[in-house]
Amino acid sequence: MSRALFIIDVQNDFTEGGALGVEGGAAVAAGITEYLAEHRDDYAVVVASRDWHDADNDNGGHFATDAAPDFVTTWPQHCMAGTPGAEYHPALDASQVDVHIRKGQGVPAYSIFEGTDDAGASITEVLTRHGVTDVDIVGIATDYCVRASALDALEHGQHVRVIRDLVAGVAAETSDAALAELGHAGAAIVDSAAASGTDEAAGA
């Protein structure tokens, strides 16, 4: 068994003060750093995703341009390539990340499986290379990119755990619904205190 950690979109624009900041985002960034200080050896590979949108177009309709954003399929400009908003939150220790995935380059993208690393490899290729069978997921936002990434990981045959105290969502109701959906789909919803890299320690 080989386990990976997915850190989803812990970026300045998704934390407090950002273009699409969520409450608790900065605390999640700091919490992931603390978690990795204790649990880094549990993981064969640590992968972090970032939205990395084009600055000169609407990214396939992802950015609202002609009307107000509906916050479902259209959004204000955020995480544009090379801007401070697209960078990792400073409380996240990015030195612990082995693979950096960029997604949403000119197109809408929510799941980490829609991105590529610096060499153009997909996350599926990364997981295969490291023999990963189990994935833990943390990050932002519970009800959007965390949800999409976890569902795709399940579809790709991974055993998935979502660490519920290391995710933050746009809204409590939709975040709770996302976690319930993921639990029904087969993911384990666990607390970081129970996550020791073994299934025996995980409690739904």
N, C-alpha and C positions, 0 to 999 in steps of 0.2 A: 504494500500500500504506500502510495506517495501522495502527499497533500500539498495543495497550493492555497495561497491566500490572495483573494481578489480585493483590491482597494479601489472602490468605484468613485471616481469624480470628486475627490476631496480638493476642490479648487476654490480660489478666492471668490469667484462669481457665484458659487453655490453656498457660501458661508455668510455670516452676518456682515452687512454692508455691501455685499456684492449685488450684481445685476439681478440675480435670482436667488438671493440668500435665504437659507432656511434656518429657523431657530434651532440651536444646538449643533450647528455645523462645526464651529470652532472647537467645541467640546469633543466632538467625534474625532476631529483631527488629532487633538492632544491625546485622546483615549487610545487611538490606534497606535500612536508612538509608544505609549506606556505598555500596551499589550505586546507589541513587537519586542520591547526590551526584555520581556519575560518569556515569550513564546516563539522567538524567531527560529529556533532550532526545530520546531515542529513542522516547518514547511520546507519542501524541496525547492519551491520557487515562490517568490512574492511578486505579484503583478499589479500594477496600478494603471487605471485608465483615466483619460482626460478627454472631455470635449475639446475639439481643436478646429473651430469653425473658420471658414473663409471670411475675411473682413470685407471683401468687395462684392458680395452677392448675398442673396437671401437663403443660401444653402438648401436649395431644393424646396423652398417654401417653409422652411423651419423658422426663419425670422419673419415676424409680421412686418410688412412694409406698407400695404395699402389700407390696412384696417387695424384696429386695436387687437393685440394678441388675445387668443382665447384660452391660453394656458393649458391647452390639451394637445393641440397639434401645431399651434403657432405661438412663438415666444418673443420677448424682447431680445435685442442683440445681447449675446453673452459668450464668454469663453472664445473670443476671437484669437486666432493664432498669433502668438508673439506678444500679446498684451498681458498686463499684470493680472487681469481677471482670469486668464487661462492657466496661470501658474498654480502649483500646489499651494495649499494653505501653509503658512510658515510653521505652524505647530506640528505638521506632519513631517517626520524624519524620512525624507525621500532617499537618503543614503541606504536605507534598508530594502529598497525596491530593486529587484533584479531585471524586470522587464517593464518597459513603459509603452502603453498602448494609446494611440491617438485615434479618435473616432469622430465622425461627423464632419469630415473634410469635404464640404460642398454638398452634403446630403444630410437629412435627418438621421440621427443614430442615437439609440438609447442603450443598447446592450454592448458590453465589452466584446462580444463575439462579432460585432460589426466593425471593429477597428483592426489596426495592424501595428506591429512594433516598428522600431527605427529601420529594420532591415526589410520590412514589408511582409513579415510572417504574420499569419493569423493566430488568434489565441488558441485555436484548435491545434495548430502545429506546435505551439509552445507547450501545450499540455501533453501532447504525444511525445515530444522530445524528452520531457522530464518524467514520463511514465505516470502521470497524475491520474488518480482514480477518485480523489476526494477534494472538494473545494469548499473553503470557508469564505464568506462574503461579508464585507463591511463597507461603509461609505455613505454616499449621498446620491440621489434621494431615494428613500425607502420605496416610495410609491411610483417611482419612474425608473431610473436607470439601475438601481439595486434589484428591483422586481424583474425587469427585463433580462438582466444578466443572470439572475438565479434561474429563471424559467429556461433560458437557453442552455445553461449548464446542465440542468436536469434532462433536457431534450438530448443533449450530447452524451448522456449516460453517466454523468458524474454523481457521486454521492455529495449532496449539498447541505451545508449548514449556514444559516444566516445568524450572525451574532447581534442580537437585538439591541444591546446597549452600546453598540458601535455603529449604528445607523441613525440617520436623521431624515425626516420626510418633510414634504411640503405642508401637509395637513394631517392632524391626528387621525381623522376618520379614514382617509384614504390610505394612510400608512398602516393602520390596523387591518384594513381590508386586504392590503397587499400581503402582509405577513400571514393572514389566515389563508389566502389563496395559495401562497407558497407552501404552507404546511399541508394543505390538501393535495398539492401537486407532488409531495414527497420530500420536501426539504425539512430538515430539523431546525427549529427555531430555538436557539440556545443563548445563554448568558456567557459573557467572556470568562467569568469565574469558573465555568464548567468546561471551557474549551481548552483541553490539554493536548489536542492532536489525536485523541483516541475516541472511537465511537462509544466506547463504554462510559466515557465521561460526559457524553452529550445527553442532555435531557430536553425533550420537546416542551 
